[in-house]
Amino acid sequence: MHITSAVAEFERDLLMECIQADIVRAKASEKRCGCSPSLNNEQKKEVLLRFNEGKSISAIARLLSTAHQTILRVKLAMKDTNFDSCVYIAQCLSDSIKQLHENDLPPG
């Protein structure tokens, strides 16, 4: 009985070492562990702009065809990175884009 538990513990330790080695190798090659992100950077900027416009979390989630929790996660990440300055930057970008589109339109 003791021998089988010792062998099982040894196998478990070997498995854990292999897993840790794989994680180290993945991090060294700059691979991402886990699920791929459901929103790219452009979509995250879109979330920021929609928050600035006063849209609800559910409305933003429906607009981007993603989960409510994903939008909350983006909001929380922005709060950690000084959300107010992000909103200001996003508003400036939005205004600049509007000006560019207005200037590109032919007169009259």
DOVOZA-852288 format. One record per residue (C-alpha): residue number from 0; residue in one letter; x, y, z. Coordinates in steps of 0.001 Angstrom, whole numbers. Layout:
MARDREN  pos  code     east    north       up
MARDREN  NUM     a        X        Y        Z
...
***
This chain:
MARDREN  pos  code     east    north       up
MARDREN    0     m        0        0        0
MARDREN    1     h     2756     2417      927
MARDREN    2     i     4702     1563    -2210
MARDREN    3     t     1806     2396    -4562
MARDREN    4     s     1183     5719    -2830
MARDREN    5     a     4897     6556    -3092
MARDREN    6     v     4869     5720    -6820
MARDREN    7     a     1717     7806    -7328
MARDREN    8     e     3310    10746    -5509
MARDREN    9     f     6469    10387    -7630
MARDREN   10     e     4383    10385   -10844
MARDREN   11     r     2475    13431    -9640
MARDREN   12     d     5730    15278    -8953
MARDREN   13     l     7033    14345   -12421
MARDREN   14     l     3837    15613   -14020
MARDREN   15     m     4032    18911   -12107
MARDREN   16     e     7665    19383   -13180
MARDREN   17     c     6702    18838   -16818
MARDREN   18     i     3832    21294   -16564
MARDREN   19     q     6037    23935   -14944
MARDREN   20     a     8712    23422   -17612
MARDREN   21     d     6095    23865   -20349
MARDREN   22     i     4821    27070   -18739
MARDREN   23     v     8356    28471   -18488
MARDREN   24     r     9026    27545   -22124
MARDREN   25     a     5774    29181   -23245
MARDREN   26     k     6518    32375   -21335
MARDREN   27     a    10047    32472   -22760
MARDREN   28     s     8649    32321   -26289
MARDREN   29     e     6095    35033   -25316
MARDREN   30     k     3076    32815   -25875
MARDREN   31     r     -130    33598   -24101
MARDREN   32     c    -1596    31009   -21735
MARDREN   33     g    -5334    30559   -21501
MARDREN   34     c    -8130    31686   -23785
MARDREN   35     s    -7508    34262   -26463
MARDREN   36     p    -8898    37721   -25702
MARDREN   37     s   -12442    38278   -26944
MARDREN   38     l   -11833    41987   -27641
MARDREN   39     n    -8933    43435   -29585
MARDREN   40     n    -7423    46851   -28793
MARDREN   41     e    -9701    48650   -31248
MARDREN   42     q   -12762    47127   -29613
MARDREN   43     k   -11465    48099   -26173
MARDREN   44     k   -11164    51684   -27410
MARDREN   45     e   -14740    51382   -28654
MARDREN   46     v   -15808    50301   -25155
MARDREN   47     l   -14067    53354   -23739
MARDREN   48     l   -15798    55676   -26195
MARDREN   49     r   -19204    54136   -25480
MARDREN   50     f   -18693    54542   -21722
MARDREN   51     n   -17827    58158   -22396
MARDREN   52     e   -21098    58551   -24308
MARDREN   53     g   -22989    57199   -21299
MARDREN   54     k   -24024    53859   -22822
MARDREN   55     s   -24865    51027   -20451
MARDREN   56     i   -22673    47982   -20027
MARDREN   57     s   -25376    45745   -21501
MARDREN   58     a   -25770    47989   -24554
MARDREN   59     i   -22018    47970   -25177
MARDREN   60     a   -21914    44183   -24797
MARDREN   61     r   -24742    43787   -27342
MARDREN   62     l   -23028    46211   -29727
MARDREN   63     l   -19771    44241   -29649
MARDREN   64     s   -21463    40811   -29452
MARDREN   65     t   -19667    39856   -26281
MARDREN   66     a   -20515    39034   -22695
MARDREN   67     h   -21497    41556   -20051
MARDREN   68     q   -18609    40320   -17885
MARDREN   69     t   -16093    41057   -20663
MARDREN   70     i   -17161    44707   -20721
MARDREN   71     l   -16939    44870   -16925
MARDREN   72     r   -13417    43412   -17110
MARDREN   73     v   -12382    46076   -19644
MARDREN   74     k   -13923    48777   -17448
MARDREN   75     l   -12068    47471   -14400
MARDREN   76     a    -8779    47382   -16316
MARDREN   77     m    -9333    50973   -17399
MARDREN   78     k   -10132    51987   -13832
MARDREN   79     d    -6789    50490   -12777
MARDREN   80     t    -5043    52603   -15424
MARDREN   81     n    -6683    55894   -14422
MARDREN   82     f   -10025    55686   -16183
MARDREN   83     d   -10607    59457   -16220
MARDREN   84     s    -7494    60157   -18267
MARDREN   85     c    -8407    57288   -20616
MARDREN   86     v   -11840    58825   -21138
MARDREN   87     y   -10253    62198   -21885
MARDREN   88     i    -7826    60658   -24385
MARDREN   89     a   -10619    58681   -26033
MARDREN   90     q   -12739    61834   -26339
MARDREN   91     c    -9820    63701   -27933
MARDREN   92     l    -9301    60829   -30381
MARDREN   93     s   -13006    60776   -31188
MARDREN   94     d   -13025    64526   -31823
MARDREN   95     s    -9925    64257   -34023
MARDREN   96     i   -11477    61458   -36067
MARDREN   97     k   -14664    63467   -36547
MARDREN   98     q   -12628    66456   -37738
MARDREN   99     l   -10713    64284   -40191
MARDREN  100     h   -13948    62886   -41615
MARDREN  101     e   -15426    66366   -41922
MARDREN  102     n   -12331    67587   -43774
MARDREN  103     d   -12393    64598   -46152
MARDREN  104     l   -15958    65278   -47313
MARDREN  105     p   -16248    67220   -50563
MARDREN  106     p   -17906    70644   -50244
MARDREN  107     g   -21583    71086   -50827
***
